[in-house]
Amino acid sequence: VVAHNGVWAGVAVSTLVGHYSLRRYDYKTKLILLPFIAYGGSWLGRFLANGLTGRWSEWGRDRALGELPPKAYFEK
């Protein structure tokens, strides 16, 4: 799924921005805050990736049918 790339991008960007924002603080503060910042970034990245890939315009039925396994044709 293409939106998962957005999750990883959101985690990376939010962690880097959070680390830069906390550059003047002690390492203990960073160890406490960065996991929460990364988790929030994963949600933000998923949200943006779903919008950019057009996943919001899908119908629920289309998404369910797209997850079914394809038919396999075997020739002897």
Rosetta blueprint (number, residue, H / E / L):
1 V L
2 V L
3 A H
4 H H
5 N H
6 G H
7 V H
8 W H
9 A H
10 G H
11 V H
12 A H
13 V H
14 S H
15 T H
16 L H
17 V H
18 G H
19 H H
20 Y H
21 S H
22 L L
23 R L
24 R L
25 Y L
26 D L
27 Y H
28 K H
29 T H
30 K H
31 L H
32 I H
33 L H
34 L H
35 P H
36 F H
37 I H
38 A H
39 Y H
40 G H
41 G H
42 S H
43 W H
44 L H
45 G H
46 R H
47 F H
48 L H
49 A H
50 N H
51 G H
52 L H
53 T L
54 G L
55 R H
56 W H
57 S H
58 E L
59 W L
60 G H
61 R H
62 D H
63 R H
64 A H
65 L H
66 G H
67 E L
68 L L
69 P L
70 P L
71 K L
72 A L
73 Y L
74 F L
75 E L
76 K L
